[in-house]
């Protein structure tokens, strides 16, 4: 369990910082690669291109703020000598997988805000997207669960 220099236990800080960084990094990657570089879709594709670009900007700002906030939390963990790398990385993978699965199932399928691509067979893209998310979640959860029985390093 992570402790601050004065000995106080901080059980959720590593996990929380990792979750936030995982969410921010995957959202940042998604927006940069699929929205900007490949032009596959916008965050919101059910309106004009201008609305799609504004939605991309807001999404990009969200991912950037989440990433920066997580890095501040990580710096504080290091300052407090409370960083538990395995738990942090597990949280990062869980955050990344959870965001990707939410994006693939809720935003793509349930709400229909956008698809991964248009004018192609979606099944291969959906399978790769959601299976990758599941793998990230499982590996991250396994790392987090193993930290419950091991002391912080």
DSSP file (Angstrom, degrees, kcal/mol; ACC not computed):
  #  RESIDUE AA STRUCTURE BP1 BP2  ACC     N-H-->O    O-->H-N    N-H-->O    O-->H-N    TCO  KAPPA ALPHA  PHI   PSI    X-CA   Y-CA   Z-CA
    1    1 A X              0   0    0      0, 0.0   151,-0.3     0, 0.0     2,-0.2   0.000 360.0 360.0 360.0 138.1    0.0    0.0    0.0
    2    2 A X        -     0   0    0      8,-0.3     8,-2.9     9,-0.1     2,-0.3  -0.489 360.0-169.9 -75.1 142.2    1.3    3.5   -0.9
    3    3 A X  B     -A    9   0A   0     78,-0.3     6,-0.2     6,-0.3     2,-0.1  -0.972  20.1-124.3-132.7 148.2    2.1    5.8    2.0
    4    4 A X    >   -     0   0    0      4,-2.5     3,-2.6    -2,-0.3    77,-0.1  -0.374  44.5 -93.5 -79.0 168.4    2.9    9.5    2.2
    5    5 A X  T 3  S+     0   0    0      1,-0.3    -1,-0.1     2,-0.1    76,-0.0   0.792 127.5  56.9 -56.3 -28.0    6.1   10.6    3.9
    6    6 A X  T 3  S-     0   0    0      2,-0.1    -1,-0.3     1,-0.0    -2,-0.0   0.372 123.1-105.1 -87.0   7.9    4.2   11.1    7.2
    7    7 A X  S <  S+     0   0    0     -3,-2.6     2,-0.3     1,-0.3    -2,-0.1   0.417  70.4 144.6  92.4  -1.4    3.0    7.5    7.0
    8    8 A X        -     0   0    0      1,-0.1    -4,-2.5    -5,-0.1    -1,-0.3  -0.545  50.5-121.7 -74.3 132.7   -0.6    8.0    5.9
    9    9 A X  B     -A    3   0A   0     -2,-0.3    -6,-0.3    -6,-0.2     2,-0.2  -0.502  24.7-173.6 -72.9 140.7   -1.9    5.3    3.6
   10   10 A X    >   +     0   0    0     -8,-2.9     3,-0.8    -2,-0.2     4,-0.5  -0.650  10.9 170.1-131.7  74.0   -3.1    6.4    0.2
   11   11 A X  T 3  S+     0   0    0      1,-0.2     4,-0.4    -2,-0.2     3,-0.1   0.783  72.5  39.4 -64.5 -30.5   -4.6    3.3   -1.3
   12   12 A X  T 3> S+     0   0    0      1,-0.1     4,-2.8     2,-0.1    -1,-0.2   0.524  88.5  88.1 -99.9  -4.2   -6.3    4.8   -4.4
   13   13 A X  H <> S+     0   0    0     -3,-0.8     4,-2.5     2,-0.2     5,-0.2   0.910  91.2  44.5 -65.4 -44.6   -3.9    7.4   -5.6
   14   14 A X  H  > S+     0   0    0     -4,-0.5     4,-2.3     2,-0.2    -1,-0.2   0.926 116.9  46.3 -65.4 -44.3   -1.8    5.2   -7.9
   15   15 A X  H  > S+     0   0    0     -4,-0.4     4,-2.8     2,-0.2    -2,-0.2   0.930 113.9  48.3 -63.9 -45.8   -4.9    3.6   -9.4
   16   16 A X  H  X S+     0   0    0     -4,-2.8     4,-2.3     2,-0.2    -2,-0.2   0.908 112.1  48.1 -62.5 -43.8   -6.7    6.9   -9.9
   17   17 A X  H  X S+     0   0    0     -4,-2.5     4,-2.2    -5,-0.2    -1,-0.2   0.908 113.7  48.0 -64.1 -41.2   -3.7    8.5  -11.5
   18   18 A X  H  X S+     0   0    0     -4,-2.3     4,-2.8    -5,-0.2     5,-0.2   0.916 110.6  50.9 -65.6 -43.6   -3.2    5.5  -13.8
   19   19 A X  H  X S+     0   0    0     -4,-2.8     4,-2.4     1,-0.2    -2,-0.2   0.931 112.3  46.8 -58.5 -46.3   -6.9    5.4  -14.8
   20   20 A X  H  X S+     0   0    0     -4,-2.3     4,-2.5     1,-0.2    -1,-0.2   0.894 113.6  47.6 -65.7 -40.2   -6.9    9.1  -15.6
   21   21 A X  H  X S+     0   0    0     -4,-2.2     4,-3.0     2,-0.2     5,-0.3   0.915 111.6  50.5 -68.2 -41.4   -3.7    8.9  -17.7
   22   22 A X  H  X S+     0   0    0     -4,-2.8     4,-2.2     2,-0.2     5,-0.3   0.930 112.9  46.1 -60.5 -45.7   -4.9    5.8  -19.5
   23   23 A X  H  X S+     0   0    0     -4,-2.4     4,-2.2    -5,-0.2     5,-0.2   0.938 115.8  46.0 -61.0 -47.9   -8.1    7.5  -20.4
   24   24 A X  H  X S+     0   0    0     -4,-2.5     4,-2.5    -5,-0.2    -2,-0.2   0.903 113.3  47.7 -64.5 -43.0   -6.3   10.7  -21.5
   25   25 A X  H  X S+     0   0    0     -4,-3.0     4,-2.7     2,-0.2    -1,-0.2   0.923 114.3  45.2 -68.0 -44.1   -3.7    9.0  -23.6
   26   26 A X  H  X S+     0   0    0     -4,-2.2     4,-2.9    -5,-0.3    -1,-0.2   0.908 115.0  48.0 -68.0 -39.7   -6.1    6.8  -25.5
   27   27 A X  H  X S+     0   0    0     -4,-2.2     4,-2.7    -5,-0.3     5,-0.2   0.919 113.1  48.9 -63.5 -42.3   -8.5    9.6  -26.1
   28   28 A X  H  X S+     0   0    0     -4,-2.5     4,-2.5    -5,-0.2     5,-0.2   0.922 113.5  46.5 -62.0 -45.3   -5.6   11.8  -27.2
   29   29 A X  H  X>S+     0   0    0     -4,-2.7     4,-3.0     2,-0.2     5,-0.5   0.928 112.8  50.0 -62.4 -46.6   -4.3    9.0  -29.5
   30   30 A X  I  X>S+     0   0    0     -4,-2.9     4,-1.5     1,-0.2     5,-1.1   0.940 114.5  43.5 -57.9 -50.0   -7.8    8.4  -30.9
   31   31 A X  I  X>S+     0   0    0     -4,-2.7     5,-1.7     3,-0.2     4,-0.5   0.909 118.2  43.9 -66.2 -42.1   -8.5   12.1  -31.7
   32   32 A X  I  <>S+     0   0    0     -4,-2.5     5,-2.3    -5,-0.2     4,-0.2   0.952 124.5  30.8 -69.2 -49.8   -5.0   12.7  -33.1
   33   33 A X  I  <>S+     0   0    0     -4,-3.0     5,-2.7    -5,-0.2     6,-0.3   0.975 130.2  29.6 -76.9 -56.1   -4.7    9.6  -35.3
   34   34 A X  I  <<S+     0   0    0     -4,-1.5     6,-2.3    -5,-0.5     7,-1.0   0.818 130.0  34.1 -80.8 -31.0   -8.3    8.7  -36.3
   35   35 A X  I  <<S+     0   0    0     -5,-1.1    -3,-0.2    -4,-0.5    -4,-0.1   0.920 131.3  22.0 -88.3 -49.5   -9.8   12.2  -36.3
   36   36 A X  I   <S+     0   0    0     -5,-1.7    -3,-0.2    -4,-0.2    -4,-0.1   0.942 129.5  32.1 -88.8 -51.2   -7.0   14.5  -37.5
   37   37 A X  I   <S+     0   0    0     -5,-2.3    -3,-0.2    -6,-0.2    -4,-0.2   0.935 131.5  26.9 -78.5 -46.7   -4.5   12.4  -39.4
   38   38 A X  S   <S-     0   0    0     -5,-2.7    -4,-0.2    -6,-0.2    -1,-0.2   0.676  87.4-144.1 -91.0 -18.1   -6.6    9.7  -41.0
   39   39 A X        +     0   0    0     -6,-0.3    -4,-0.2     2,-0.1    -5,-0.1   0.857  49.7 143.4  57.0  37.7   -9.9   11.7  -41.2
   40   40 A X        -     0   0    0     -6,-2.3     2,-0.3     1,-0.2    -5,-0.2   0.858  68.1 -29.5 -75.4 -35.5  -11.9    8.6  -40.5
   41   41 A X        -     0   0    0     -7,-1.0     2,-0.3    76,-0.1    -1,-0.2  -0.969  55.0-116.7-165.1 173.6  -14.5   10.4  -38.4
   42   42 A X        -     0   0    0     -2,-0.3     3,-0.3    71,-0.1    11,-0.1  -0.751  39.4-105.4-112.5 167.2  -15.2   13.3  -36.1
   43   43 A X  S    S+     0   0    0      9,-0.6     2,-0.5     1,-0.3     9,-0.1   0.918 117.6  28.1 -59.2 -41.5  -16.3   13.0  -32.5
   44   44 A X        +     0   0    0      8,-0.3    -1,-0.3     7,-0.1     3,-0.3  -0.943  67.2 167.0-124.7 109.6  -19.8   13.9  -33.6
   45   45 A X        +     0   0    0     68,-3.1    69,-0.1    -2,-0.5    -1,-0.1   0.239  54.2  91.2-105.0  11.5  -20.6   13.0  -37.1
   46   46 A X  S    S+     0   0    0     67,-0.3     2,-0.2     2,-0.1    -1,-0.2   0.110  91.8  32.3 -97.4  24.2  -24.4   13.5  -37.1
   47   47 A X  S    S-     0   0    0     -3,-0.3     2,-0.0     1,-0.2     0, 0.0  -0.582 105.0 -36.2-147.6-150.6  -24.2   17.2  -38.3
   48   48 A X     >  -     0   0    0     -2,-0.2     4,-2.2     1,-0.1    -1,-0.2  -0.287  54.6-108.6 -79.3 166.6  -22.0   19.4  -40.4
   49   49 A X  H  > S+     0   0    0      1,-0.2     4,-2.5     2,-0.2     5,-0.2   0.876 120.1  56.8 -61.0 -37.9  -18.3   19.2  -40.8
   50   50 A X  H  > S+     0   0    0      2,-0.2     4,-2.1     1,-0.2    -1,-0.2   0.918 107.6  46.5 -60.9 -43.8  -18.0   22.4  -38.9
   51   51 A X  H  > S+     0   0    0      1,-0.2     4,-2.6     2,-0.2    -1,-0.2   0.903 111.2  53.4 -64.5 -40.5  -19.8   20.9  -35.9
   52   52 A X  H  X S+     0   0    0     -4,-2.2     4,-2.1     1,-0.2    -9,-0.6   0.898 108.6  49.1 -59.9 -41.6  -17.7   17.8  -36.2
   53   53 A X  H  X S+     0   0    0     -4,-2.5     4,-2.1     2,-0.2    -1,-0.2   0.894 110.9  49.3 -67.2 -39.8  -14.5   19.9  -36.0
   54   54 A X  H  X S+     0   0    0     -4,-2.1     4,-2.3     2,-0.2    -2,-0.2   0.926 110.7  50.5 -63.5 -43.6  -15.7   21.8  -33.0
   55   55 A X  H  X S+     0   0    0     -4,-2.6     4,-2.4     1,-0.2    -2,-0.2   0.884 109.1  52.2 -62.6 -36.6  -16.6   18.5  -31.3
   56   56 A X  H  X S+     0   0    0     -4,-2.1     4,-2.8     2,-0.2    -1,-0.2   0.907 108.0  51.6 -63.3 -41.4  -13.1   17.2  -32.1
   57   57 A X  H  X S+     0   0    0     -4,-2.1     4,-2.4     2,-0.2    -2,-0.2   0.911 111.3  46.3 -62.1 -43.2  -11.6   20.3  -30.5
   58   58 A X  H  X S+     0   0    0     -4,-2.3     4,-2.4     2,-0.2    -1,-0.2   0.910 113.5  49.2 -65.6 -41.6  -13.6   19.8  -27.3
   59   59 A X  H  X S+     0   0    0     -4,-2.4     4,-2.4     2,-0.2    -2,-0.2   0.906 111.2  50.0 -62.3 -42.4  -12.7   16.1  -27.3
   60   60 A X  H  X S+     0   0    0     -4,-2.8     4,-2.5     2,-0.2    -2,-0.2   0.908 110.2  50.0 -63.5 -42.9   -9.0   17.0  -27.8
   61   61 A X  H  X S+     0   0    0     -4,-2.4     4,-2.8     2,-0.2     5,-0.2   0.920 110.0  51.1 -62.0 -43.5   -9.1   19.5  -25.0
   62   62 A X  H  X S+     0   0    0     -4,-2.4     4,-2.4     1,-0.2    -2,-0.2   0.935 112.0  46.2 -57.9 -47.9  -10.7   16.9  -22.7
   63   63 A X  H  X S+     0   0    0     -4,-2.4     4,-2.2     1,-0.2    -1,-0.2   0.891 113.2  49.8 -65.3 -38.4   -8.0   14.4  -23.5
   64   64 A X  H  X S+     0   0    0     -4,-2.5     4,-2.6     2,-0.2     5,-0.2   0.935 111.9  46.9 -65.9 -46.5   -5.2   16.9  -23.0
   65   65 A X  H  X S+     0   0    0     -4,-2.8     4,-2.7     1,-0.2     5,-0.2   0.897 112.1  50.7 -63.9 -40.4   -6.6   18.1  -19.6
   66   66 A X  H  X S+     0   0    0     -4,-2.4     4,-2.2    -5,-0.2    -1,-0.2   0.915 112.3  47.5 -62.1 -42.6   -7.0   14.5  -18.4
   67   67 A X  H  X S+     0   0    0     -4,-2.2     4,-2.1     2,-0.2    -2,-0.2   0.935 114.0  45.6 -65.0 -47.2   -3.4   13.7  -19.5
   68   68 A X  H  X S+     0   0    0     -4,-2.6     4,-2.0     2,-0.2    -2,-0.2   0.916 112.6  50.9 -64.2 -43.6   -1.9   16.8  -17.8
   69   69 A X  H  X S+     0   0    0     -4,-2.7     4,-2.1     1,-0.2    -1,-0.2   0.915 110.1  50.3 -60.3 -42.2   -3.9   16.3  -14.6
   70   70 A X  H  X S+     0   0    0     -4,-2.2     4,-2.6     1,-0.2    -1,-0.2   0.884 107.9  53.0 -63.7 -38.3   -2.8   12.7  -14.5
   71   71 A X  H  X S+     0   0    0     -4,-2.1     4,-2.4     2,-0.2    -1,-0.2   0.864 107.7  51.2 -67.4 -34.4    0.9   13.7  -14.9
   72   72 A X  H  X S+     0   0    0     -4,-2.0     4,-2.2     2,-0.2    -2,-0.2   0.913 111.0  48.6 -65.0 -41.9    0.5   16.2  -12.0
   73   73 A X  H  X S+     0   0    0     -4,-2.1     4,-2.2     2,-0.2    -2,-0.2   0.904 111.0  50.6 -63.4 -40.4   -0.9   13.3   -9.9
   74   74 A X  H  X S+     0   0    0     -4,-2.6     4,-2.2     2,-0.2    -2,-0.2   0.913 108.9  51.1 -62.7 -43.3    2.0   11.1  -10.9
   75   75 A X  H  X S+     0   0    0     -4,-2.4     4,-2.6     1,-0.2    -1,-0.2   0.898 109.6  50.7 -61.2 -40.3    4.5   13.8  -10.0
   76   76 A X  H  X S+     0   0    0     -4,-2.2     4,-2.4     2,-0.2    -1,-0.2   0.898 108.1  52.4 -65.4 -39.9    2.9   14.1   -6.6
   77   77 A X  H  <>S+     0   0    0     -4,-2.2     5,-3.0     2,-0.2     6,-0.6   0.914 111.4  46.8 -60.1 -42.7    3.1   10.4   -6.1
   78   78 A X  H ><5S+     0   0    0     -4,-2.2     3,-1.1     3,-0.2    -2,-0.2   0.910 111.4  50.9 -66.7 -41.5    6.8   10.5   -6.9
   79   79 A X  H 3<5S+     0   0    0     -4,-2.6    -2,-0.2     1,-0.3    -1,-0.2   0.895 112.8  46.2 -61.2 -39.3    7.3   13.5   -4.6
   80   80 A X  T 3<5S-     0   0    0     -4,-2.4    -1,-0.3    -5,-0.2    -2,-0.2   0.474 109.6-125.9 -80.5  -1.7    5.6   11.6   -1.8
   81   81 A X  T < 5S+     0   0    0     -3,-1.1   -78,-0.3    -4,-0.3    -3,-0.2   0.890  78.8 119.7  53.6  41.6    7.6    8.5   -2.6
   82   82 A X      < +     0   0    0     -5,-3.0     2,-0.4    -6,-0.2    -4,-0.2   0.196  28.8 131.9-118.0  11.9    4.3    6.7   -2.9
   83   83 A X        -     0   0    0     -6,-0.6     2,-0.6    -5,-0.1    70,-0.1  -0.543  34.0-171.8 -74.1 125.5    4.5    5.5   -6.5
   84   84 A X     >  -     0   0    0     -2,-0.4     4,-2.6     1,-0.2     3,-0.2  -0.911   7.8-164.5-114.4  97.8    3.6    1.9   -6.9
   85   85 A X  H  > S+     0   0    0     -2,-0.6     4,-3.0     1,-0.2     5,-0.3   0.867  82.9  51.0 -58.3 -45.1    4.5    1.3  -10.6
   86   86 A X  H  > S+     0   0    0      1,-0.2     4,-2.3     2,-0.2    -1,-0.2   0.918 113.9  44.2 -61.7 -43.8    2.7   -1.9  -11.1
   87   87 A X  H  > S+     0   0    0     -3,-0.2     4,-2.5     2,-0.2    -1,-0.2   0.904 114.2  50.6 -67.3 -40.9   -0.6   -0.5   -9.7
   88   88 A X  H  X S+     0   0    0     -4,-2.6     4,-2.4     2,-0.2    -2,-0.2   0.939 112.6  45.5 -61.3 -48.4   -0.2    2.7  -11.7
   89   89 A X  H  X S+     0   0    0     -4,-3.0     4,-2.5     2,-0.2    -2,-0.2   0.889 111.6  53.2 -64.7 -38.9    0.5    0.8  -14.9
   90   90 A X  H  X S+     0   0    0     -4,-2.3     4,-2.4    -5,-0.3    -1,-0.2   0.926 110.3  47.4 -60.0 -44.1   -2.5   -1.5  -14.2
   91   91 A X  H  X S+     0   0    0     -4,-2.5     4,-2.9     2,-0.2    -2,-0.2   0.893 109.6  53.9 -62.6 -40.0   -4.7    1.6  -13.7
   92   92 A X  H  X S+     0   0    0     -4,-2.4     4,-2.5     2,-0.2    -2,-0.2   0.928 110.9  45.2 -59.8 -46.5   -3.3    3.1  -16.9
   93   93 A X  H  X S+     0   0    0     -4,-2.5     4,-2.7     2,-0.2     5,-0.2   0.889 113.5  49.4 -66.9 -39.3   -4.3   -0.1  -18.9
   94   94 A X  H  X S+     0   0    0     -4,-2.4     4,-2.9     2,-0.2     5,-0.2   0.929 112.5  48.2 -64.4 -44.5   -7.7   -0.3  -17.3
   95   95 A X  H  X S+     0   0    0     -4,-2.9     4,-2.2     2,-0.2    -2,-0.2   0.912 113.9  46.7 -61.2 -43.1   -8.4    3.4  -18.0
   96   96 A X  H  X S+     0   0    0     -4,-2.5     4,-2.3    -5,-0.2    -2,-0.2   0.935 116.0  44.3 -64.8 -47.0   -7.2    3.0  -21.6
   97   97 A X  H  X S+     0   0    0     -4,-2.7     4,-2.7     2,-0.2     5,-0.2   0.895 112.7  51.5 -65.8 -40.6   -9.3   -0.2  -22.2
   98   98 A X  H  X S+     0   0    0     -4,-2.9     4,-2.6    -5,-0.2     5,-0.2   0.921 111.8  46.8 -64.2 -43.7  -12.4    1.2  -20.4
   99   99 A X  H  X S+     0   0    0     -4,-2.2     4,-2.9    -5,-0.2    -2,-0.2   0.943 114.0  47.6 -62.4 -45.9  -12.3    4.3  -22.6
  100  100 A X  H  X S+     0   0    0     -4,-2.3     4,-2.8     2,-0.2    -2,-0.2   0.901 113.6  47.1 -64.5 -40.8  -11.8    2.4  -25.8
  101  101 A X  H  X S+     0   0    0     -4,-2.7     4,-2.7     2,-0.2     5,-0.5   0.914 112.6  49.7 -67.1 -42.0  -14.6   -0.1  -24.9
  102  102 A X  H  X>S+     0   0    0     -4,-2.6     4,-2.1    -5,-0.2     5,-1.5   0.932 113.4  47.3 -58.6 -46.2  -16.9    2.8  -24.0
  103  103 A X  I  <>S+     0   0    0     -4,-2.9     5,-2.1     3,-0.2    -2,-0.2   0.938 115.4  44.9 -60.9 -47.9  -16.1    4.5  -27.3
  104  104 A X  I  <5S+     0   0    0     -4,-2.8     5,-0.4    -5,-0.2    -2,-0.2   0.867 126.4  27.3 -67.7 -38.0  -16.6    1.3  -29.3
  105  105 A X  I  <>S+     0   0    0     -4,-2.7     5,-2.4     3,-0.2     4,-0.4   0.902 131.0  29.3 -93.1 -46.7  -19.8    0.2  -27.7
  106  106 A X  I  <>S+     0   0    0     -4,-2.1     5,-3.5    -5,-0.5     6,-0.5   0.965 128.4  33.1 -82.3 -55.5  -21.6    3.3  -26.5
  107  107 A X  I   <S+     0   0    0     -5,-1.5     6,-1.9     3,-0.2     7,-0.9   0.909 128.4  36.1 -71.6 -41.1  -20.4    6.1  -28.8
  108  108 A X  I   <S+     0   0    0     -5,-2.1    -3,-0.2    -6,-0.3    -1,-0.1   0.942 134.7  15.0 -76.6 -47.6  -20.1    3.9  -32.0
  109  109 A X  I   5S+     0   0    0     -5,-0.4    -3,-0.2    -4,-0.4    -4,-0.1   0.921 128.2  38.1 -99.3 -52.6  -23.0    1.5  -31.6
  110  110 A X  I   <S+     0   0    0     -5,-2.4    -3,-0.2     1,-0.2    -4,-0.2   0.958 131.9  22.1 -70.7 -51.7  -25.5    2.6  -28.9
  111  111 A X  S   <S-     0   0    0     -5,-3.5    -4,-0.2    -6,-0.1    -1,-0.2   0.712  88.8-143.1 -90.1 -22.2  -25.5    6.4  -29.5
  112  112 A X        +     0   0    0     -6,-0.5    -4,-0.2     2,-0.2    -5,-0.1   0.816  46.2 149.0  64.3  30.9  -24.3    6.4  -33.1
  113  113 A X  S    S-     0   0    0     -6,-1.9   -68,-3.1     1,-0.2     2,-0.3   0.874  74.1 -28.3 -63.3 -36.1  -22.2    9.6  -32.6
  114  114 A X        -     0   0    0     -7,-0.9     2,-0.3   -70,-0.2    -1,-0.2  -0.963  59.7-125.2-165.9 166.0  -19.7    8.3  -35.2
  115  115 A X        -     0   0    0     -2,-0.3     3,-0.1   -75,-0.2   -73,-0.1  -0.738  32.8-110.4-111.1 167.5  -18.4    5.0  -36.6
  116  116 A X  S    S-     0   0    0     -2,-0.3     2,-0.3     1,-0.2    -1,-0.1   0.957  98.5  -9.8 -61.4 -48.6  -14.7    4.0  -36.8
  117  117 A X        -     0   0    0      3,-0.1     2,-0.3    -3,-0.1    -1,-0.2  -0.901  69.3-130.4-141.1 169.2  -14.8    4.4  -40.6
  118  118 A X  S    S+     0   0    0     -2,-0.3     3,-0.1     1,-0.2   -77,-0.0  -0.909  80.4  21.5-123.9 154.6  -17.4    5.0  -43.2
  119  119 A X  S    S+     0   0    0     -2,-0.3     2,-0.3     1,-0.2    -1,-0.2   0.789 103.2  92.0  62.0  31.8  -18.1    3.2  -46.5
  120  120 A X  S    S-     0   0    0     -3,-0.2     2,-0.6     0, 0.0    -1,-0.2  -0.921  93.6 -81.3-140.2 166.7  -16.2    0.0  -45.5
  121  121 A X     >  -     0   0    0     -2,-0.3     4,-0.5     1,-0.2     3,-0.3  -0.638  42.6-162.0 -69.8 117.3  -17.2   -3.3  -43.8
  122  122 A X  H  >  +     0   0    0     -2,-0.6     4,-3.1     1,-0.2     5,-0.3   0.769  70.0  81.5 -77.1 -27.2  -17.3   -2.2  -40.1
  123  123 A X  H  > S+     0   0    0      1,-0.2     4,-2.8     2,-0.2     5,-0.2   0.882  92.4  47.0 -53.5 -48.7  -17.2   -5.7  -38.5
  124  124 A X  H  > S+     0   0    0     -3,-0.3     4,-2.3     1,-0.2    -1,-0.2   0.911 115.8  46.3 -60.4 -39.8  -13.3   -6.1  -38.8
  125  125 A X  H  X S+     0   0    0     -4,-0.5     4,-2.7    -3,-0.3    -2,-0.2   0.927 113.4  48.3 -66.1 -45.3  -12.8   -2.6  -37.4
  126  126 A X  H  X S+     0   0    0     -4,-3.1     4,-2.7     2,-0.2     5,-0.3   0.912 111.9  49.9 -62.3 -42.6  -15.3   -3.1  -34.6
  127  127 A X  H  X S+     0   0    0     -4,-2.8     4,-2.7    -5,-0.3     5,-0.3   0.945 113.5  44.3 -62.2 -48.4  -13.7   -6.5  -33.6
  128  128 A X  H  X S+     0   0    0     -4,-2.3     4,-2.2    -5,-0.2     5,-0.2   0.929 115.6  49.1 -61.7 -44.8  -10.2   -5.2  -33.5
  129  129 A X  H  X S+     0   0    0     -4,-2.7     4,-1.7    -5,-0.2    -2,-0.2   0.941 118.4  36.9 -60.3 -50.6  -11.3   -2.0  -31.6
  130  130 A X  H  X S+     0   0    0     -4,-2.7     4,-2.3     2,-0.2    -2,-0.2   0.837 115.6  52.0 -78.4 -33.2  -13.3   -3.8  -29.0
  131  131 A X  H  X S+     0   0    0     -4,-2.7     4,-2.5    -5,-0.3    -1,-0.2   0.912 109.9  50.8 -67.2 -41.0  -11.0   -6.9  -28.6
  132  132 A X  H  X S+     0   0    0     -4,-2.2     4,-2.5    -5,-0.3    -2,-0.2   0.917 110.1  50.5 -59.8 -42.7   -8.0   -4.6  -28.1
  133  133 A X  H  X S+     0   0    0     -4,-1.7     4,-2.4    -5,-0.2    -2,-0.2   0.918 110.0  49.9 -60.8 -43.7  -10.1   -2.7  -25.4
  134  134 A X  H  X S+     0   0    0     -4,-2.3     4,-2.6     2,-0.2    -2,-0.2   0.897 109.8  50.3 -62.9 -41.0  -10.9   -6.0  -23.7
  135  135 A X  H  X S+     0   0    0     -4,-2.5     4,-2.7     2,-0.2     5,-0.3   0.930 110.4  49.8 -63.1 -45.5   -7.2   -7.1  -23.7
  136  136 A X  H  X S+     0   0    0     -4,-2.5     4,-2.4     1,-0.2     5,-0.2   0.922 112.7  48.1 -58.4 -44.3   -6.2   -3.8  -22.2
  137  137 A X  H  X S+     0   0    0     -4,-2.4     4,-2.8     2,-0.2    -2,-0.2   0.922 113.4  45.9 -62.5 -46.0   -8.9   -4.2  -19.5
  138  138 A X  H  X S+     0   0    0     -4,-2.6     4,-2.4     2,-0.2    -2,-0.2   0.937 115.5  44.9 -66.6 -47.1   -8.0   -7.8  -18.6
  139  139 A X  H  X S+     0   0    0     -4,-2.7     4,-2.2     2,-0.2    -1,-0.2   0.926 115.9  47.9 -63.4 -43.7   -4.2   -7.2  -18.5
  140  140 A X  H  X S+     0   0    0     -4,-2.4     4,-2.5    -5,-0.3    -2,-0.2   0.923 111.6  49.3 -62.4 -44.9   -4.7   -4.0  -16.5
  141  141 A X  H  X S+     0   0    0     -4,-2.8     4,-2.8     1,-0.2    -1,-0.2   0.890 109.4  52.8 -62.5 -39.3   -7.1   -5.6  -14.1
  142  142 A X  H  X S+     0   0    0     -4,-2.4     4,-1.9     2,-0.2    -1,-0.2   0.921 110.2  47.9 -62.2 -43.1   -4.7   -8.5  -13.5
  143  143 A X  H  X S+     0   0    0     -4,-2.2     4,-0.9     2,-0.2    -2,-0.2   0.931 113.1  47.8 -62.7 -44.8   -1.9   -6.1  -12.7
  144  144 A X  H >< S+     0   0    0     -4,-2.5     3,-0.9     1,-0.2     4,-0.5   0.924 110.8  51.1 -62.5 -44.6   -4.1   -4.2  -10.3
  145  145 A X  H >< S+     0   0    0     -4,-2.8     3,-1.0     1,-0.3     4,-0.4   0.843 105.2  56.4 -64.5 -33.1   -5.3   -7.3   -8.6
  146  146 A X  H >< S+     0   0    0     -4,-1.9     3,-0.6     1,-0.2     4,-0.5   0.723  99.0  62.2 -71.1 -18.7   -1.7   -8.6   -8.1
  147  147 A X  T << S+     0   0    0     -3,-0.9    -1,-0.2    -4,-0.9    -2,-0.2   0.627  86.5  73.7 -81.4 -11.6   -0.9   -5.3   -6.2
  148  148 A X  T <  S+     0   0    0     -3,-1.0    -1,-0.2    -4,-0.5    -2,-0.2   0.792 106.0  34.4 -69.9 -25.9   -3.4   -6.1   -3.5
  149  149 A X  S <  S+     0   0    0     -3,-0.6     2,-0.4    -4,-0.4    -1,-0.2   0.512 107.5  76.7-107.3  -6.4   -1.2   -8.8   -2.0
  150  150 A X  S    S-     0   0    0     -4,-0.5     3,-0.1     1,-0.0     2,-0.0  -0.846  80.4-117.4-108.1 142.3    2.2   -7.3   -2.7
  151  151 A X        -     0   0    0     -2,-0.4  -149,-0.1     1,-0.1    -2,-0.1  -0.362  40.4 -93.1 -71.1 155.5    3.8   -4.5   -0.7
  152  152 A X              0   0    0   -151,-0.3    -1,-0.1     1,-0.1   -68,-0.1  -0.361 360.0 360.0 -65.4 146.2    4.6   -1.2   -2.5
  153  153 A X              0   0    0    -70,-0.1    -1,-0.1    -3,-0.1   -69,-0.1   0.393 360.0 360.0-112.5 360.0    8.1   -0.8   -3.9
